[in-house]
Amino acid sequence: MAEPASEVKRARLQAIVHGHVQGVNFRHYTRERARSLGLGGYVRNRWDGTVEVVAEGPEPALQALLSWLHRGPPLAQVTEVEARREPIPPGQREFHSFEVRY
């Protein structure tokens, strides 16, 4: 039986962004983009020069964020995005806002 059209599937996106992605306001722009899409989660720099993004929300918003991560902000040079998704069971939600973690 098909799900009602009003029920939107939620998922979690975990992405590692490679390239020249630190020191170019990547975290700030990612936070703003994720918030504008209504996503919860976080973005943080990693010790190896990559940026980690974890976001939860409706599939269409996650896809929009993932597409944006492949480009990044104006000064970034993204070379690769490793991404995986996992479904979120109904009623479970870890994040209620999107933040920069340090």
C-alpha positions, 0 to 999 in steps of 0.5 A, a space after each residue: 500500500 502506498 504512503 499518503 502524499 502528505 507523509 514526507 520521508 525523512 533521512 539522515 545525510 552524512 557527507 565528507 567534502 574534500 578539496 580546498 574547503 577549509 578557510 573559505 567560510 564553508 561551514 558558515 555557508 553550509 549552515 545558512 544553506 541547511 537552515 534555509 532548507 529546514 534541515 537539522 544537523 551540523 557541519 565541522 572541519 576535520 583534522 585531515 582538511 575535509 569538512 563533515 556534514 550531518 543533516 536530517 530532514 526531508 529527502 528533497 531538502 537533503 538532495 538540494 543540500 547534497 547538490 550544493 555541497 558538490 559546488 560549495 561557497 564561491 572560494 571553495 574548490 570541491 574535488 569529491 563528496 563522499 555521501 551516504 544516507 540512512 532512513 530515520 524511523 518515524 518519530 525519531 529526530 536527533 537534531 532540531 537546528 543546524 549548527 557549526 561544531 568546533 
